[in-house]
């Protein structure tokens, strides 16, 4: 479980550091608004997203098994985090994240990193698309400026409330959200290597301030962002709470393991490298323990931010560590500016993130696959949206493994009547 940084630092050059420095700053400008948006969508205080990117992001890069992995809060956790907070409070989420970190460390010690790779791809695709749908629905309130009050975590219960509030829609909020959506898309197409995301957030927020638009900002709704990291502390730990939160902790650990390994595989293809799965799982464990101690959200490797890092020239874990330190610097010296970001702009960012999570470029490929894979994807998707992630993953993995055994023509067990 040797961290990749120990293999990359020997022979490290000044030119390599400059390249990693530029990549780290670039990724930080992408991660900063995303971290705020993910925390808000999860029903958590905005600052917790930044804490996760700083603490979790630094540990994932420093201790991980990938050269270029970027860690932090991701959209995949929004659904489970929102549900845990709604059911157990934020302190319950912190304890579940702490437990997930311990589970991941145990998995790494048992060399289980390679086992997670055997989860059927159709299950991963199904719950990822389902999560994308739920995230998009959760952003309709801020995208259209609806006045609804707190929304339930349940997807089917949320839709009628959004529909009933349709007459409260704000054209100002919708205009800011739509303009942000278009500008983010254009910036990514025309200048993918530049930090267009932070520029769009700044332009949208400046327009709200200059024209005095009736649009909520982070500061207006949640108060000023803190200009320091919170002191580390442990949540209340009792036997009853550990048992109660174990299912949520297992889901968090599963998602962290799956997403980090998927991201590491994508990164390997981009840099022609090879990650160390057990070191990566161990890093996720330490990152979630660290994030929880500082009151942060669950952390994992982020595919989009990792790809941005590679495209910007990052080639060693130093880039990911720089990314975390740059976000820390922003918190220390520019938190009031970050608090001025318009919420409809963040909603537009998450709607686009949700769309990208569904991987529309692969829909044709999925539809041309085996009927059993299509059915498994659809089953996992529907269960993710209408039930919950725990049920979706459990049923999806069980059915997927049954299908795999059937394809391999495993002989039936020789059942015989027992002697009584």
C-alpha positions as CSV (number, residue, x, y, z in Angstrom):
1,X,0.0,0.0,0.0
2,X,2.9,2.3,-0.8
3,X,1.6,5.8,-1.6
4,X,2.4,6.9,-5.2
5,X,4.1,10.1,-4.0
6,X,7.0,8.1,-2.7
7,X,7.6,6.7,-6.2
8,X,7.3,10.1,-8.0
9,X,9.4,12.4,-5.7
10,X,12.8,10.8,-6.5
11,X,14.1,12.7,-9.5
12,X,11.4,15.4,-9.1
13,X,12.5,18.5,-11.1
14,X,11.8,22.2,-10.8
15,X,10.1,22.1,-14.2
16,X,7.8,19.3,-12.9
17,X,6.9,21.4,-9.9
18,X,6.0,24.4,-12.1
19,X,3.7,22.2,-14.2
20,X,2.1,20.7,-11.1
21,X,1.7,24.2,-9.5
22,X,-0.2,25.5,-12.6
23,X,-2.4,22.4,-12.7
24,X,-3.1,22.6,-9.0
25,X,-4.2,26.2,-9.2
26,X,-6.3,25.4,-12.2
27,X,-8.1,22.5,-10.5
28,X,-8.6,24.6,-7.3
29,X,-10.5,27.2,-9.4
30,X,-12.8,24.4,-10.6
31,X,-13.1,22.7,-7.3
32,X,-13.9,25.8,-5.2
33,X,-17.4,26.6,-6.7
34,X,-18.2,22.8,-7.1
35,X,-17.4,22.1,-3.5
36,X,-19.7,24.9,-2.3
37,X,-22.4,23.8,-4.7
38,X,-22.2,20.1,-3.6
39,X,-22.4,21.0,0.1
40,X,-25.5,23.2,-0.5
41,X,-27.2,20.5,-2.6
42,X,-26.4,18.0,0.2
43,X,-28.3,20.1,2.8
44,X,-25.0,20.9,4.5
45,X,-23.4,24.3,5.4
46,X,-21.5,25.6,2.4
47,X,-18.2,25.8,4.2
48,X,-18.2,22.0,4.8
49,X,-17.6,21.5,1.1
50,X,-14.4,23.6,1.3
51,X,-13.3,21.7,4.4
52,X,-13.7,18.4,2.5
53,X,-11.8,19.7,-0.5
54,X,-8.9,20.9,1.7
55,X,-8.5,18.1,4.2
56,X,-9.8,15.2,2.1
57,X,-8.2,16.4,-1.1
58,X,-4.8,16.8,0.5
59,X,-4.8,13.4,2.1
60,X,-6.1,11.6,-1.1
61,X,-3.2,13.1,-3.1
62,X,-0.5,12.7,-0.4
63,X,-1.4,9.0,0.5
64,X,-3.2,7.7,-2.6
65,X,-2.2,5.1,-5.2
66,X,-2.6,7.3,-8.2
67,X,-0.2,9.9,-9.6
68,X,-2.8,12.5,-10.6
69,X,-6.0,11.8,-8.5
70,X,-7.9,14.8,-7.2
71,X,-10.1,14.3,-4.2
72,X,-12.9,16.1,-2.5
73,X,-16.7,16.1,-2.3
74,X,-18.5,14.8,-5.4
75,X,-22.0,14.7,-6.8
76,X,-22.3,11.0,-6.2
77,X,-22.6,11.6,-2.4
78,X,-25.3,14.3,-2.6
79,X,-28.2,11.8,-2.4
80,X,-26.9,9.8,0.5
81,X,-25.6,12.8,2.4
82,X,-28.9,14.6,2.1
83,X,-30.8,11.5,3.4
84,X,-28.4,11.0,6.3
85,X,-28.6,14.6,7.4
86,X,-32.4,14.6,7.1
87,X,-32.7,11.4,9.2
88,X,-29.9,11.7,11.7
89,X,-28.7,15.4,11.6
90,X,-25.3,16.7,10.6
91,X,-23.6,15.1,13.6
92,X,-24.9,11.7,12.3
93,X,-23.4,12.3,8.9
94,X,-20.0,13.1,10.5
95,X,-20.1,9.8,12.5
96,X,-21.2,7.9,9.4
97,X,-18.3,9.4,7.4
98,X,-15.9,8.5,10.3
99,X,-17.2,4.9,10.2
100,X,-16.8,4.8,6.4
101,X,-13.2,5.9,6.7
102,X,-12.6,3.0,9.1
103,X,-14.3,0.5,6.8
104,X,-12.2,1.6,3.9
105,X,-9.0,1.2,5.9
106,X,-10.1,-2.3,6.9
107,X,-10.9,-3.0,3.2
108,X,-7.4,-1.9,2.2
109,X,-5.7,-4.0,4.9
110,X,-7.7,-7.0,3.6
111,X,-6.5,-6.2,0.1
112,X,-10.0,-5.7,-1.1
113,X,-9.2,-2.9,-3.6
114,X,-9.4,-5.3,-6.6
115,X,-12.7,-6.8,-5.4
116,X,-14.6,-3.5,-5.9
117,X,-13.6,-3.6,-9.5
118,X,-15.8,-6.7,-10.0
119,X,-19.1,-4.8,-9.4
120,X,-21.1,-5.0,-12.6
121,X,-20.6,-2.0,-14.8
122,X,-24.4,-1.8,-15.5
123,X,-25.0,-1.3,-11.8
124,X,-22.5,1.5,-11.6
125,X,-24.0,3.1,-14.7
126,X,-27.5,2.7,-13.4
127,X,-27.0,4.3,-10.0
128,X,-24.9,7.1,-11.5
129,X,-27.6,8.0,-14.0
130,X,-30.2,7.8,-11.1
131,X,-28.1,10.1,-9.0
132,X,-27.8,12.5,-11.9
133,X,-31.6,12.7,-12.2
134,X,-32.0,13.3,-8.4
135,X,-29.3,16.0,-8.4
136,X,-31.0,17.8,-11.3
137,X,-34.4,17.7,-9.6
138,X,-32.9,19.1,-6.4
139,X,-31.5,22.1,-8.2
140,X,-34.8,23.2,-9.9
141,X,-35.7,25.3,-6.8
142,X,-32.7,27.6,-7.1
143,X,-32.5,27.3,-10.9
144,X,-36.0,28.9,-11.2
145,X,-35.9,30.8,-8.0
146,X,-38.9,28.9,-6.5
147,X,-40.2,29.6,-3.0
148,X,-40.9,26.2,-1.6
149,X,-39.4,26.0,1.9
150,X,-37.3,22.9,2.8
151,X,-37.7,20.0,0.3
152,X,-37.8,16.3,1.3
153,X,-35.1,14.0,0.2
154,X,-37.5,11.6,-1.4
155,X,-37.7,12.2,-5.2
156,X,-41.3,11.4,-5.7
157,X,-42.4,13.6,-2.7
158,X,-40.3,16.5,-4.0
159,X,-41.9,16.8,-7.5
160,X,-45.4,17.8,-6.3
161,X,-44.0,20.6,-4.1
162,X,-41.9,22.0,-6.9
163,X,-44.9,21.9,-9.3
164,X,-47.1,23.7,-6.7
165,X,-44.5,26.4,-6.4
166,X,-44.3,27.1,-10.1
167,X,-46.0,30.5,-9.9
168,X,-43.3,31.8,-7.5
169,X,-40.6,31.4,-10.2
170,X,-38.2,34.3,-10.5
171,X,-37.2,35.5,-14.0
172,X,-34.1,37.1,-12.5
173,X,-33.0,33.8,-11.0
174,X,-33.8,31.9,-14.1
175,X,-31.9,34.4,-16.3
176,X,-28.8,34.1,-14.1
177,X,-29.0,30.3,-14.1
178,X,-29.5,30.0,-17.8
179,X,-26.8,32.5,-18.7
180,X,-24.4,30.7,-16.4
181,X,-25.3,27.3,-17.9
182,X,-24.6,28.6,-21.4
183,X,-21.4,30.4,-20.5
184,X,-20.0,27.3,-18.6
185,X,-20.7,25.1,-21.6
186,X,-19.1,27.6,-24.0
187,X,-16.0,28.1,-21.8
188,X,-15.5,24.3,-21.5
189,X,-15.7,23.9,-25.3
190,X,-13.6,26.9,-26.3
191,X,-11.0,27.1,-23.5
192,X,-11.0,23.8,-21.6
193,X,-7.5,24.5,-20.0
194,X,-8.5,27.8,-18.5
195,X,-10.4,28.2,-15.2
196,X,-13.6,29.3,-16.9
197,X,-15.8,28.0,-14.1
198,X,-14.6,30.5,-11.6
199,X,-14.8,33.3,-14.2
200,X,-18.5,32.4,-14.9
201,X,-19.3,32.3,-11.2
202,X,-17.7,35.7,-10.8
203,X,-19.5,37.3,-13.8
204,X,-22.9,35.9,-12.7
205,X,-22.4,37.2,-9.1
206,X,-21.1,40.6,-10.3
207,X,-24.2,41.0,-12.5
208,X,-26.4,40.2,-9.5
209,X,-24.6,42.8,-7.4
210,X,-24.3,45.5,-10.0
211,X,-28.0,45.3,-11.1
212,X,-29.3,44.6,-7.6
213,X,-31.2,41.6,-8.8
214,X,-33.5,39.8,-6.4
215,X,-31.4,36.7,-6.3
216,X,-30.1,34.7,-3.3
217,X,-26.3,34.5,-2.7
218,X,-24.5,32.1,-0.4
219,X,-24.0,34.8,2.2
220,X,-27.6,36.0,2.0
221,X,-29.0,32.5,2.7
222,X,-26.4,30.9,4.9
223,X,-24.5,33.7,6.4
224,X,-20.8,34.7,6.0
225,X,-18.3,31.9,5.2
226,X,-15.7,31.3,8.0
227,X,-12.2,32.4,7.3
228,X,-10.5,29.5,9.0
229,X,-10.7,25.7,9.3
230,X,-12.8,24.4,12.2
231,X,-11.0,22.8,15.1
232,X,-11.0,19.0,14.9
233,X,-13.5,17.2,17.1
234,X,-15.2,13.8,17.4
235,X,-19.0,13.4,17.2
236,X,-21.0,11.7,19.9
237,X,-20.3,8.0,19.6
238,X,-22.5,5.4,21.2
239,X,-23.2,1.7,20.4
240,X,-26.8,2.5,19.4
241,X,-25.7,5.3,17.0
242,X,-23.0,3.0,15.4
243,X,-25.6,0.3,14.7
244,X,-28.1,2.9,13.4
245,X,-25.6,4.5,11.0
246,X,-23.8,1.4,9.8
247,X,-25.9,1.0,6.6
248,X,-25.2,4.7,5.7
249,X,-21.5,4.2,6.5
250,X,-21.3,1.1,4.2
251,X,-22.9,3.0,1.3
252,X,-20.5,5.9,1.8
253,X,-17.5,3.5,1.9
254,X,-18.8,1.7,-1.2
255,X,-19.3,4.9,-3.2
256,X,-15.9,6.3,-2.1
257,X,-14.2,3.1,-3.2
258,X,-16.0,2.7,-6.5
259,X,-15.6,6.3,-7.6
260,X,-12.0,6.6,-6.6
261,X,-11.0,3.5,-8.4
262,X,-13.0,4.5,-11.5
263,X,-11.3,7.9,-11.5
264,X,-7.9,6.2,-11.1
265,X,-8.6,3.9,-14.0
266,X,-9.6,6.9,-16.2
267,X,-6.4,8.8,-15.1
268,X,-4.3,5.8,-16.0
269,X,-5.6,5.8,-19.5
270,X,-4.9,9.5,-19.8
271,X,-1.3,9.4,-18.6
272,X,-0.5,5.7,-19.5
273,X,0.1,4.9,-15.9
274,X,-0.8,2.3,-13.3
275,X,-2.5,3.0,-10.0
276,X,-2.2,1.0,-6.8
277,X,-5.8,0.0,-5.8
278,X,-5.2,-0.9,-2.2
279,X,-3.1,2.3,-1.6
280,X,-6.0,4.2,-3.2
281,X,-8.6,2.6,-0.9
282,X,-6.4,3.3,2.1
283,X,-6.1,7.0,1.1
284,X,-9.9,7.2,0.9
285,X,-10.1,5.8,4.4
286,X,-7.7,8.4,5.8
287,X,-9.3,11.2,3.8
288,X,-12.8,10.4,5.2
289,X,-11.4,10.1,8.7
290,X,-9.7,13.4,8.3
291,X,-12.7,15.1,6.7
292,X,-15.0,13.9,9.5
293,X,-12.7,15.1,12.2
294,X,-12.9,18.6,10.8
295,X,-16.7,18.3,10.3
296,X,-16.5,17.8,6.6
297,X,-18.4,15.7,4.1
298,X,-17.5,12.3,2.6
299,X,-14.5,12.6,0.2
300,X,-13.4,10.5,-2.8
301,X,-11.5,10.8,-6.1
302,X,-13.4,13.1,-8.5
303,X,-13.2,12.0,-12.1
304,X,-13.9,15.4,-13.8
305,X,-11.4,17.2,-11.5
306,X,-8.8,14.5,-12.0
307,X,-9.2,14.8,-15.8
308,X,-8.9,18.6,-15.5
309,X,-5.7,18.1,-13.6
310,X,-4.2,15.9,-16.3
311,X,-5.2,18.3,-19.1
312,X,-3.7,21.2,-17.2
313,X,-0.3,19.4,-16.9
314,X,-0.4,17.7,-13.5
315,X,1.7,14.6,-13.4
316,X,2.4,13.9,-9.7
317,X,0.5,14.0,-6.4
318,X,2.0,17.4,-5.7
319,X,-0.6,18.9,-8.1
320,X,-3.5,17.6,-5.9
321,X,-1.8,18.8,-2.7
322,X,-1.3,22.3,-4.3
323,X,-5.0,22.3,-5.2
324,X,-6.0,21.7,-1.6
325,X,-3.6,24.4,-0.3
326,X,-4.9,26.9,-2.8
327,X,-8.5,26.4,-1.6
328,X,-7.2,26.8,2.0
329,X,-5.6,30.1,1.0
330,X,-8.9,31.3,-0.6
331,X,-10.7,30.4,2.7
332,X,-8.1,32.3,4.8
333,X,-8.0,35.5,2.6
334,X,-11.1,35.6,0.3
335,X,-14.0,33.9,2.0
336,X,-16.2,37.0,1.9
337,X,-15.9,37.1,-1.9
338,X,-16.8,33.4,-2.2
339,X,-19.9,34.2,-0.1
340,X,-21.1,36.6,-2.9
341,X,-21.6,33.7,-5.4
342,X,-25.2,33.6,-6.7
343,X,-27.1,30.4,-5.9
344,X,-28.7,30.2,-9.4
345,X,-25.2,30.1,-10.9
346,X,-24.3,27.2,-8.6
347,X,-27.6,25.5,-9.5
348,X,-26.7,25.8,-13.2
349,X,-23.2,24.3,-12.4
350,X,-24.8,21.3,-10.7
351,X,-27.5,20.8,-13.4
352,X,-24.6,20.6,-15.9
353,X,-22.7,18.2,-13.5
354,X,-25.8,16.0,-13.3
355,X,-26.1,15.9,-17.1
356,X,-22.5,14.9,-17.4
357,X,-22.9,12.2,-14.8
358,X,-25.5,10.5,-17.0
359,X,-22.8,10.2,-19.7
360,X,-25.2,10.9,-22.7
361,X,-22.4,10.0,-25.1
362,X,-22.7,6.4,-23.9
363,X,-26.4,6.0,-24.1
364,X,-26.3,4.5,-27.6
365,X,-23.6,2.0,-26.5
366,X,-25.7,1.0,-23.5
367,X,-28.8,0.5,-25.6
368,X,-26.8,-1.8,-28.0
369,X,-25.5,-4.0,-25.2
370,X,-26.9,-7.2,-23.8
371,X,-30.6,-7.3,-22.8
372,X,-29.6,-8.4,-19.3
373,X,-27.2,-5.5,-18.9
374,X,-29.9,-3.0,-20.1
375,X,-32.4,-4.5,-17.7
376,X,-29.9,-4.4,-14.8
377,X,-29.0,-0.7,-15.6
378,X,-32.7,0.2,-15.7
379,X,-33.5,-1.7,-12.5
380,X,-30.6,0.0,-10.6
381,X,-31.6,3.4,-12.0
382,X,-35.3,3.1,-11.0
383,X,-34.5,1.8,-7.5
384,X,-32.0,4.7,-7.0
385,X,-34.6,7.3,-7.9
386,X,-37.8,5.9,-6.3
387,X,-36.3,3.9,-3.4
388,X,-32.8,4.7,-2.1
389,X,-29.2,4.1,-2.9
390,X,-28.7,1.3,-0.3
391,X,-31.5,-0.8,-1.9
392,X,-30.4,0.0,-5.4
393,X,-26.8,-1.0,-4.8
394,X,-27.7,-4.2,-2.9
395,X,-30.3,-5.4,-5.4
396,X,-28.2,-4.4,-8.4
397,X,-25.1,-6.2,-7.2
398,X,-27.0,-9.3,-6.2
399,X,-28.8,-9.5,-9.6
400,X,-25.6,-8.6,-11.4
401,X,-23.7,-11.4,-9.8
402,X,-26.5,-13.9,-10.5
403,X,-26.4,-12.9,-14.2
404,X,-22.6,-13.3,-14.3
405,X,-22.9,-16.8,-12.8
406,X,-25.6,-17.7,-15.3
407,X,-23.4,-16.6,-18.2
408,X,-20.6,-18.8,-16.9
409,X,-22.9,-21.8,-16.9
410,X,-22.2,-22.6,-13.3
411,X,-23.8,-26.0,-12.5
412,X,-26.8,-26.0,-10.2
413,X,-26.1,-27.1,-6.6
414,X,-26.8,-30.8,-6.0
415,X,-29.7,-30.3,-3.6
416,X,-30.9,-33.5,-1.9
417,X,-33.7,-34.0,0.5
418,X,-32.5,-34.1,4.0
419,X,-32.8,-37.0,6.4
420,X,-35.3,-36.4,9.2
